[in-house]
Amino acid sequence: MNTNKKISKKEIQEKIRKVDGAMAQEGMPLTDEIKQKLYDCIIGKSTTDIERKKIVAKYLKAKDKK
């Protein structure tokens, strides 16, 4: 994301709504948790790399418990 350009909250919500709509068409609507993660990535609070690593760690940990 280009941090030089400010994106309004309304624009961010519209982007997330579009992604949610596309995913819903495939039968996979976004959860509120995923929407928040997308929001955090868009505003720069997190990154897709950080979020991906969290998910991988979560499932590796779950796999180790089996």
N, C-alpha and C positions, 0 to 999 in steps of 0.2 A: 504494500500500500504506500502511496506517495504521502508522506507525512506533511508535506508543504501545503496540501490542499485539505481544508477542513470539510468534513462531511457532516451534514446536519443529522440530528437524531432521526428525523423523518426519512431522510434518504437511506440511512442505515436500516431502519425498520422495513422500508420498501425492498431493499436488497434481500433481507432475510425472508420476507414474505414471498418473494419470487423463488428463492431456493426451496422454501417449504412447499410451495405450490408444485414445483417440478418433482420434488421427492414424493409428495402425496399422490401424484399421477402414477407413480411407480409402486404405490402401496406402502411407502415408507415415510410417513409424515415425520417432521422433526419434533423431538420432545422439547420441553421448555429448557431443559439442561443444555441440549445441543444448541438451541437458539442463543442462549446466554454465552456459550463458548464462541459461537460465531461473532456475536456482538463484541466480546472481549478482544477477539483477533482483529476485527475491523478498527476498533478504537486504539489499538496498540497496547492494550493491557496484557495481552498474551500473544503467542504466535502459533501458527499451525504446527510448527515443529515441536513446540513445547506440549501442545495438546495431544499430538500424535504419540509422543513419548509417554505421556501419562496413560493413554489408553493401552498401549503395548505393555507397559509395566503392570497395569491392573490385570490384564488377561494372563500374563505370564505368572503373576502371583497366584491367580485363581487356578491355573493349570498345575502349579507346584503343590497345591493343597490336595489335589485328587490322589 
